[in-house]
């Protein structure tokens, strides 16, 4: 038999995890943060955040990280082409992608 209260607690925990405050920064700050890694900041998965953990959202770049208490945050930069050229290409960074680039291009308005 399933515990209804346990299911509710799990749903609340999943919903809370979806709440991720984000901070938008300029390209210089984003590159400085990226190149400072690893520096003791953890990813949401509990491992050290690395430069290759950058996420390519096709319109912006982001790092997802956690504070020492496990709260999740996102640092993002909307200077897309500049980060692509001056960080990912210049430093040979292989970004994380959640969907294929061609999917984004096919559905752009």
N, C-alpha and C positions, 0 to 999 in steps of 0.2 A: 504494500500500500504506500502510495506517495504522500509525502507530508505537504499539505497545502501551504502552510506557513513557510516551509523551506522553498517552495516554488516561488512564492511572492518575494522572499528575500533575494533569491537568485535574479529575478526580473529587475528588482530595484538596483542590485549591484551592476547588472548589465547596463541599465539606463544611466546610472551615475558615471560609468566608464565612458559613455558617449559624450558626456559633458567635458570638453577639453578647452579651457581658456587658451586663446591664441594671441600672440604678440607679433605684429607686423613690423619689420625693420627694413632699413635701406640695404642696398647691395653691399656696401662697405662693411656694415655691422654683421651681415649674414656671412660674408666671406671670412671675417675675423673669427666669428664663432666657429665656423666649420673647420678652419685651420687650427683652432686651439684644441680640437678633439684628438684623442681621448683626454679628458681632463677631470675624471671623477664623476661626471654626470651619467646617470643610467638611462637606458631606453625604457619604454613602458614594460618591456619584457624582463627587466632586471639585469640586463647585461650592459657593459660599458657602451655608451653612445660613441659611434665612430663616424668619420667623415663620410663613408659610404652608406650611412643610414639615411642620407638625404632622400626625400621623397619628391619625385617629379609629378606634379599634378597638372602638367601641361599649361597652366596659366600662372602657376606660382611654384615655388620650391618650399619645402618644409622639413623641419626636424621635430619629431615627436619625442618627448623626454619626460622623465618623472622626477619629482623632488624626493628628498630622503623619506618622506612619509607616504610615498606611493601615489601622490596626486599627479595626474597627467597634464601636460602642457604642450603647446605647439608654437614653434618659432617659424614664421614664414616671411617670404620676400616675393613681391610681385614684379620685381625687375627681372622678368623671366629670361630674356635674351642675354642680358648682362651676366647673370649667374651661370647660364649655360656656357657662355664663352670664357668668362674669367675664373670660373671655379671648376665646373664639371669637365670641360674640355681641357683647360689649362693644367689641371692637376690630375687628370686621368681618373676622375671619380665616376664610378658606376652607380647611378641612382636607383633607388627602389621605385618600381612602377606598380600601381594597383590595377591598371588596365592598359591594353596596347595603344601606342601612339596613334595608329591608323584609325582606331575606333573614335578617338577624340576628333581627328581631322574629318572623318566622314559625317559627324554630327554637329560640326561647328555651324553656328548661325551667321 
